[in-house]
C-alpha cells in the first residue's frame, strides 16, 4: 500500500513538474510575442505622429497659399455687382 502511494506521489510530482515547465516555456514565448507587438505599436505611433504633422500642414493656410502660388491662383478676382445691367436685366 505504501509503495502504491509513493508511486502515485512521484507520478503526480513528475506531472506537475512537466506542467510547470510547459507553462514556463509558454510564458517565455508569449513574452516574446508581447515585445514584438509593443514594438509594432511604438512604430505605428511614430508613423501616426508623422502623418498627423503632414495632415496639419495640408490644412494650414500657408500650404494653401503655396499651392495657390504654384497653380497661379494668386490673382484676386474683381467683384461682380448686381447693379450692372447685364446681371439685373434678364
KENU-611721 format. One record per atom (N, C-alpha, C): residue number from 1; x, y, z; atom name. Coordinates in pm, whole numbers, plus 50000, padded with zeros to 5 digits. Example, Ala and Ser with C-alpha at 12.3 -4.5 7.8 and 13.67 -1.06 7.14 Angstrom:
KENU-611721
    k     xx     yy     zz   a
    1  51319  49431  50780   N
    1  51230  49550  50780  CA
    1  51320  49670  50780   C
    2  51285  49775  50708   N
    2  51367  49894  50714  CA
    2  51290  50003  50787   C
//
This chain:
KENU-611721
    k     xx     yy     zz   a
    1  50082  49881  50000   N
    1  50000  50000  50000  CA
    1  50087  50126  50000   C
    2  50192  50121  50082   N
    2  50280  50237  50091  CA
    2  50352  50259  49958   C
    3  50392  50152  49892   N
    3  50460  50165  49764  CA
    3  50365  50225  49658   C
    4  50238  50192  49666   N
    4  50140  50249  49573  CA
    4  50130  50400  49592   C
    5  50125  50445  49717   N
    5  50121  50588  49746  CA
    5  50247  50659  49698   C
    6  50362  50595  49716   N
    6  50487  50656  49670  CA
    6  50488  50669  49518   C
    7  50440  50565  49447   N
    7  50436  50571  49301  CA
    7  50340  50680  49254   C
    8  50224  50690  49320   N
    8  50129  50794  49285  CA
    8  50187  50931  49314   C
    9  50255  50946  49428   N
    9  50319  51072  49465  CA
    9  50422  51113  49361   C
   10  50510  51021  49321   N
   10  50613  51053  49224  CA
   10  50553  51080  49085   C
   11  50450  51009  49051   N
   11  50383  51033  48921  CA
   11  50320  51171  48920   C
   12  50252  51208  49029   N
   12  50191  51342  49037  CA
   12  50298  51451  49039   C
   13  50407  51426  49111   N
   13  50515  51524  49117  CA
   13  50576  51545  48979   C
   14  50602  51436  48907   N
   14  50658  51446  48773  CA
   14  50561  51517  48678   C
   15  50433  51486  48691   N
   15  50332  51552  48609  CA
   15  50328  51701  48637   C
   16  50330  51740  48763   N
   16  50329  51883  48798  CA
   16  50455  51954  48752   C
   17  50568  51887  48759   N
   17  50694  51946  48711  CA
   17  50686  51969  48560   C
   18  50634  51871  48486   N
   18  50622  51885  48341  CA
   18  50524  51997  48305   C
   19  50414  52006  48379   N
   19  50319  52114  48354  CA
   19  50383  52249  48383   C
   20  50461  52257  48490   N
   20  50530  52381  48525  CA
   20  50630  52422  48415   C
   21  50703  52326  48362   N
   21  50799  52355  48254  CA
   21  50724  52404  48130   C
   22  50611  52339  48097   N
   22  50532  52380  47982  CA
   22  50479  52522  48000   C
   23  50428  52554  48117   N
   23  50376  52688  48144  CA
   23  50489  52791  48136   C
   24  50606  52758  48186   N
   24  50721  52849  48181  CA
   24  50762  52877  48037   C
   25  50771  52773  47956   N
   25  50810  52790  47816  CA
   25  50703  52869  47740   C
   26  50577  52840  47767   N
   26  50468  52915  47702  CA
   26  50474  53062  47742   C
   27  50503  53088  47869   N
   27  50515  53227  47915  CA
   27  50628  53300  47846   C
   28  50740  53232  47825   N
   28  50852  53295  47755  CA
   28  50815  53325  47610   C
   29  50744  53233  47545   N
   29  50701  53256  47407  CA
   29  50604  53373  47400   C
   30  50510  53378  47493   N
   30  50413  53488  47495  CA
   30  50481  53622  47524   C
   31  50583  53620  47610   N
   31  50657  53743  47639  CA
   31  50726  53794  47513   C
   32  50779  53703  47433   N
   32  50841  53743  47307  CA
   32  50739  53804  47212   C
   33  50620  53745  47204   N
   33  50516  53800  47119  CA
   33  50470  53936  47169   C
   34  50459  53952  47300   N
   34  50419  54080  47358  CA
   34  50522  54188  47322   C
   35  50649  54156  47334   N
   35  50754  54252  47297  CA
   35  50745  54290  47149   C
   36  50718  54190  47064   N
   36  50705  54216  46921  CA
   36  50589  54311  46894   C
   37  50473  54286  46956   N
   37  50358  54371  46932  CA
   37  50375  54510  46995   C
   38  50444  54519  47107   N
   38  50471  54650  47165  CA
   38  50561  54732  47074   C
   39  50658  54666  47010   N
   39  50745  54736  46915  CA
   39  50663  54784  46796   C
   40  50572  54699  46747   N
   40  50487  54741  46636  CA
   40  50399  54860  46675   C
   41  50344  54857  46795   N
   41  50261  54968  46842  CA
   41  50343  55096  46848   C
   42  50465  55084  46897   N
   42  50553  55201  46905  CA
   42  50582  55256  46765   C
   43  50610  55167  46669   N
   43  50636  55211  46533  CA
   43  50513  55276  46470   C
   44  50394  55217  46495   N
   44  50271  55275  46443  CA
   44  50245  55412  46505   C
   45  50279  55428  46633   N
   45  50261  55557  46700  CA
   45  50349  55663  46634   C
   46  50476  55627  46606   N
   46  50567  55722  46539  CA
   46  50513  55759  46401   C
   47  50469  55658  46326   N
   47  50417  55684  46192  CA
   47  50291  55770  46198   C
   48  50207  55746  46298   N
   48  50085  55824  46314  CA
   48  50118  55970  46343   C
   49  50217  55994  46427   N
   49  50256  56132  46456  CA
   49  50306  56203  46331   C
   50  50385  56132  46249   N
   50  50435  56192  46126  CA
   50  50319  56224  46031   C
   51  50223  56132  46021   N
   51  50109  56156  45932  CA
   51  50021  56270  45983   C
   52  50009  56282  46115   N
   52  49932  56394  46172  CA
   52  50000  56527  46139   C
   53  50132  56529  46145   N
   53  50204  56653  46110  CA
   53  50182  56688  45963   C
   54  50188  56586  45875   N
   54  50164  56612  45733  CA
   54  50021  56660  45710   C
   55  49925  56599  45779   N
   55  49785  56639  45763  CA
   55  49763  56781  45812   C
   56  49828  56818  45921   N
   56  49813  56955  45971  CA
   56  49875  57054  45874   C
   57  49981  57013  45804   N
   57  50040  57102  45703  CA
   57  49944  57121  45587   C
   58  49870  57018  45550   N
   58  49775  57030  45440  CA
   58  49660  57122  45477   C
   59  49626  57129  45605   N
   59  49514  57212  45647  CA
   59  49556  57357  45673   C
   60  49684  57385  45669   N
   60  49729  57520  45704  CA
   60  49709  57617  45588   C
   61  49694  57743  45622   N
   61  49678  57848  45521  CA
   61  49807  57868  45443   C
   62  49917  57844  45508   N
   62  50046  57861  45441  CA
   62  50059  57760  45327   C
   63  50016  57636  45351   N
   63  50020  57534  45246  CA
   63  49925  57573  45133   C
   64  49806  57620  45170   N
   64  49709  57661  45068  CA
   64  49765  57775  44984   C
   65  49832  57870  45048   N
   65  49890  57983  44975  CA
   65  50001  57936  44882   C
   66  50083  57842  44928   N
   66  50192  57794  44843  CA
   66  50138  57714  44724   C
   67  50034  57636  44746   N
   67  49974  57562  44636  CA
   67  49905  57657  44539   C
   68  49841  57762  44590   N
   68  49777  57861  44503  CA
   68  49882  57932  44418   C
   69  49996  57961  44476   N
   69  50103  58026  44400  CA
   69  50155  57933  44291   C
   70  50166  57803  44322   N
   70  50211  57708  44221  CA
   70  50111  57698  44105   C
   71  49983  57704  44138   N
   71  49879  57686  44037  CA
   71  49830  57818  43977   C
   72  49901  57926  44003   N
   72  49868  58059  43951  CA
   72  49728  58106  43993   C
   73  49693  58087  44116   N
   73  49566  58136  44170  CA
   73  49588  58258  44258   C
   74  49693  58332  44235   N
   74  49724  58445  44321  CA
   74  49648  58571  44282   C
   75  49593  58577  44161   N
   75  49520  58695  44119  CA
   75  49386  58699  44191   C
   76  49353  58814  44241   N
   76  49225  58831  44308  CA
   76  49121  58869  44204   C
   77  49008  58802  44204   N
   77  48906  58834  44103  CA
   77  48840  58967  44135   C
   78  48791  59029  44032   N
   78  48717  59154  44052  CA
   78  48576  59120  44098   C
   79  48522  59198  44189   N
   79  48388  59166  44238  CA
   79  48282  59191  44133   C
   80  48175  59116  44140   N
   80  48063  59131  44047  CA
   80  47951  59201  44124   C
   81  47905  59312  44069   N
   81  47798  59387  44133  CA
   81  47666  59361  44061   C
   82  47561  59354  44137   N
   82  47430  59329  44079  CA
   82  47377  59452  44006   C
   83  47431  59568  44037   N
   83  47381  59690  43972  CA
   83  47407  59691  43823   C
   84  47499  59611  43777   N
   84  47527  59607  43634  CA
   84  47406  59557  43557   C
   85  47381  59616  43440   N
   85  47260  59583  43365  CA
   85  47257  59439  43317   C
   86  47369  59385  43286   N
   86  47367  59250  43233  CA
   86  47332  59147  43341   C
   87  47349  59181  43470   N
   87  47307  59091  43577  CA
   87  47167  59122  43626   C
   88  47128  59247  43624   N
   88  46997  59285  43675  CA
   88  46887  59263  43572   C
   89  46921  59285  43447   N
   89  46819  59272  43343  CA
   89  46826  59131  43285   C
   90  46713  59071  43271   N
   90  46710  58936  43220  CA
   90  46688  58929  43073   C
//
